[in-house]
């Protein structure tokens, strides 16, 4: 933690530069960072909102596109940050090879860089929220908490993946496959109550998925008015999982860190 405090200005500058350089050289530049997620939302809305019309899968007047977007916004961040974060050491190999550089800040830089796009989509989500006539409530403030949960979950995952990818680059492809599977295996396009009876025994696996905790948190903050303390058991499980992931990440990163420069 002290390492992060001492280097906070460097972390901030590198995070901004990382975001800027990602689309350097293209005509639209950073606009591309927002185009793909927006197209995805429109595509899913067209398929599941118009071709196969429906509404939010619980007894609520919430329009389906609103319910869907509330689940997609945190998933976009997870997908972006985990994908780019896993390649942090390879991308910044010239910094890793410098003896004096604190390589432990690189996963954090990638996570902060992805946060810039997430902030934009939170804004889009709120614009949609008010455009549909929803009234502001204090529960909306919980979006800050659940965004923090999302940030910490991604950072915990990235410390392990960024270290392992240095030695096993195929992990990047495995991560992409897992994210594709996770997109459909997480209650984003569907509600957990729609699980068929014959596979009902799998419900705890879906329910205690940490990203499900966050997605439901976004939706409950926007539509249901559920406070965090009302989900105290889910909250304890979530932070327990994050703590374990951080412990694993810290151990793996510390063990592999001395070998980074030799491999890269």
N, C-alpha and C positions, 0 to 999 in steps of 0.2 A: 504493500500500500504506500509506503514511504517513497518507493521508486516512482510511482505514478504521480505523487504530489510534487516531487522534485522536477519532474519532466512534464508537468501539465501544459506549459506553453508549447513545448516541442510536440506533444501529442496533439494539441489542437491544430497547430499549423500543418503537421503531416496529414491529419485527417482531412482538412480542407483541400490540401494539394492532391490527396488520393482521390477525392471525389471529382476534382476538376480534371485531372489528367486521364480519367477513365474514358472520357469521350473526346479527348483532345484530337484535333485533326478532322473530325466529322463536321459536316455543314451545320447540323442542328445542335452539335455539342451536347451539353447536359440535358437538353430536352429529351433525348433518347432514354434517359434514366426514368422518365415518367410516362413515356408513350407506351412501352410494353405492358406495364401493369394496368394502365387505363384500357388498353385494347382487350386485355384478358377479362376485365370486369364487364365490358360491353359484350364480349363474346358469350360469357357465361349467362349474362342477363338475357341475351337473345335466345339462347338454347333453352335455359331453364325457366325463364320468365315469360317468353313469348311463344316459342315452339311447343314447349311442355309447361304451360302456365301453372303457376302455383303461388302460394304465399308462404310466409314464414311457418315452418312446421310445428307450430304450437298454437294454442287458442289465443291469437293476438291479431290485431289489425295491421301489424307492421308489414309494409310492402316487401315482397320477396327480394327485390334488388337491394333494399336497405339492409335486410337481414344477411344477405349474401355478402355484400361489401364489408360489413362489420367483421365477417369471418376472414375475408380475403386480405384485408389490410395488414393484420399481424402476420399472416402467412407470407405475404410478399417480403416483409422485413426478414423473417426467418430464412426464407429461401435465398435472398440476396446476401445477407450477412454470413450465413454458414458457407455458401458457395465461394465467395470471395475470401473469407477469412481462412479457409482451409489452405489457400494458396499463398498466404501472407509471406512465409519465409522464402518461398521460391521467387516471388515477385520482387521482394526487397533483399535479394541475396547479397547485393553490393553493400547493404548496411549490416547484414548479419556477419559478414566477413570482417567488419571493423571491430577490433577488440574493445574499444571504449563505448560502443553503442549498446544501449539496453534493449536487447531483442525482445524482452518480455512485454514491451509496449506495442509490438506490431499487431497482435490479435485485437487489442483495444482500438488501435487506429482504424482497422478495417470495420469494426463494429460501429464506431462513431461515424465513419464515412457513410455506412448504410443508413444510419439514423436520419441523415439529412433528407433522404427520399421518404422515409417513414413519416417525418413531420409534415411533409407536403400532403401525404395521403390521409393523415389525421385531419388536416384542414379540409380536404375534399369530402371526407366522411361527415364532418360537421356541417359543411355547406349543404350536403344532401339531407342531413338530419333536419335542419331548419327549413329547407325547401319543401319537405314533406309535411311541414306543419307541426313538428314535435316541439314541445315546450322545454326550455332549458331547466335543468334540475341540478341539485348539488351532486347527484350521483355521477354526473359527467366528469367531475374532478377525479374520479377513480380511473379514468383513462390514463392519467399520469402514473398512477401506481402500476397498472397493468402493462404500460409501456416500459416501465422500469423492470418489471418481472421479465418481460420479453428480452430486454437488453442483457440482463444478467444470465438468462438461460443460454442465449446465443454465445455470450462471452465464455461461459463455462465449457460449452461444446467446442468452441474454436481453439482453446488452448491445447486440447488433445489432438484435434484434426490437423492443425497447422504444424504441429511437431511431427506427427506420424507421416504426413504427406512428403516431408523432406526425404524420407527413406523409401516410401511406398507411394509413388505418384498415381498409381491406379486407384488410390483411395478417392481421388477427385471424381472419377467416373462412378464409383460405388455410391458416393454421396449424392450425385445427381439422380441415380436410380432410386435411392432411398427416399429422396425428396418427392419424386414422382409418385411413388407408392404411398408416401405419407400424406400427399395431397388428397387422395381418395380414402385413405385409412383414418383420417381425422375428420370429425364431424364439422366440415366446413360447408359442403354442398348439401349435406343431409343432417338430420337431427338424431341425437343418440337414442331418442325414444322410438325411432323407426327400425331399430335392429330386430330382425326376425327372431321368433321364439326359438328356432332350432339352433341359433348361435348366440342366444342370450347370455350364455356362460362367458362370452368374451367381453361383455359390457364393462367389467372392472378394468380391463386393459385399456379400453378406449377412454374411460372416465378418468383414470389416473395418468393419462398421457399429459405431460406438462404443458404442451401447446394447447391442448383442449381447455385446460384451466384458464389460459390467457384468452382464448377466443370466446369462451363463455363469459369471461370477465368483461370483454369489450361489449358484448351483446347485452349483458345484464346492466352495465353502466348506462347504455343508451336507451334500452327499451323496458327492462323489467324493474328497475329501481332496487336491485339487490345490492346490499352493502357487503363489503369484503368480510366483515366479522360474521356474517350469516353463512359464509362458506369456510368456516374456520378449519374443518377437517381437510378439505381440499387444499386450503392454504398451507397447512402444516405439511401435507404430502408433497406439494409443489416445492416448497423451500427445502425440504429434506432431500428431494431428488437433485435440486440445483446444488446443494452443499456437497452431495456425493460426486456430482459431475465436476465441480471445482476441485475437489480433493484429488480425483483421478487426473484431471488436467494439469494440476500443479505438480503431481508426482511424475507424470509422463514427460512434461516439458522440462522439468529439472534434470531428469535422467538423460534425455536426448540432447539437451541444449549444448553441452560441450562438443558434440559431434557435428553440429550444423555446418560450421565453416569448412570442415574437411569434406563433407559430402557435396556441398554447394560449390 
